[in-house]
C-alpha cells in the first residue's frame, strides 16, 4: 500500500504516513491516537527497520492463532463500514 514503493516490503510506508501521504483514511488516523502515533514516529525515526520487522513477525504469528468464528458465534456484516455492538 505504498504507491512509491510497490515491489518492496519495507518501512517507507511510515514516511508517507508522517508526510500525510497515506492512501487511506485509516493511514492518517494512525496519527490521531497517542499510542499509534508514537509507534509510527518510532519506526519513521529508526535508523534500522529491525523493530518493525520484529513487530510484523510477531503480529503474523498472533494473527495465525486467531480462530475463525463458526456457526452462530459471530456476525457477518452486510455493510463492512458499519459498526455492530
Legacy VTK file of the C-alpha trace (Angstrom):
# vtk DataFile Version 3.0
C-alpha trace
ASCII
DATASET POLYDATA
POINTS 85 float
0.000 0.000 0.000
2.931 2.279 -0.672
2.480 3.839 -4.127
6.120 4.880 -4.493
7.468 1.523 -3.416
5.256 -1.142 -4.975
7.658 -4.084 -5.157
9.486 -3.754 -1.842
8.234 -4.516 1.663
9.920 -2.030 3.987
9.292 0.868 6.360
8.898 3.605 3.729
5.138 3.425 4.361
5.724 5.206 7.669
7.454 8.082 5.887
4.331 8.534 3.789
2.099 8.497 6.854
4.280 11.074 8.616
4.139 13.261 5.484
0.336 12.922 5.272
0.636 10.869 2.089
-1.178 7.704 3.173
-3.615 6.124 0.748
-6.463 5.574 3.177
-8.271 7.483 5.910
-7.017 4.777 8.286
-3.416 5.742 7.453
-3.993 9.332 8.567
-5.937 8.130 11.614
-2.771 6.479 12.935
-1.553 9.958 13.829
-4.704 10.811 15.813
-4.089 8.316 18.617
-1.224 8.800 21.094
-0.164 5.141 21.034
-0.277 4.587 17.283
1.306 7.976 16.586
4.214 7.112 18.909
4.707 3.814 17.064
4.607 5.445 13.614
7.074 8.103 14.783
9.391 5.474 16.293
9.524 3.462 13.079
9.854 6.624 10.987
12.833 7.820 13.045
14.522 4.447 13.487
17.944 4.003 11.936
17.150 0.340 11.398
13.892 -1.334 10.386
14.570 -4.204 12.831
11.848 -3.081 15.272
9.212 -3.024 12.548
10.131 -6.422 11.124
10.180 -7.974 14.594
6.755 -6.489 15.358
5.457 -7.580 11.969
6.629 -11.164 12.508
5.038 -11.276 15.968
1.766 -9.871 14.643
1.654 -12.500 11.876
2.179 -15.233 14.472
-0.598 -13.725 16.585
-2.987 -13.423 13.628
-2.257 -17.019 12.671
-3.621 -18.074 16.050
-6.948 -16.285 15.637
-9.672 -18.876 15.252
-12.422 -18.119 12.750
-15.921 -17.733 14.102
-18.150 -20.606 13.015
-21.816 -21.348 13.277
-23.673 -18.749 15.334
-20.532 -17.497 17.113
-20.254 -14.331 15.080
-21.917 -11.854 12.808
-21.274 -11.294 9.129
-21.871 -7.637 8.346
-23.799 -6.846 5.188
-22.091 -3.436 5.157
-18.406 -3.660 6.117
-18.259 0.000 7.123
-20.957 -0.402 9.740
-20.290 -0.956 13.442
-22.061 -3.766 15.263
-22.080 -3.504 19.035
LINES 1 86
85 0 1 2 3 4 5 6 7 8 9 10 11 12 13 14 15 16 17 18 19 20 21 22 23 24 25 26 27 28 29 30 31 32 33 34 35 36 37 38 39 40 41 42 43 44 45 46 47 48 49 50 51 52 53 54 55 56 57 58 59 60 61 62 63 64 65 66 67 68 69 70 71 72 73 74 75 76 77 78 79 80 81 82 83 84
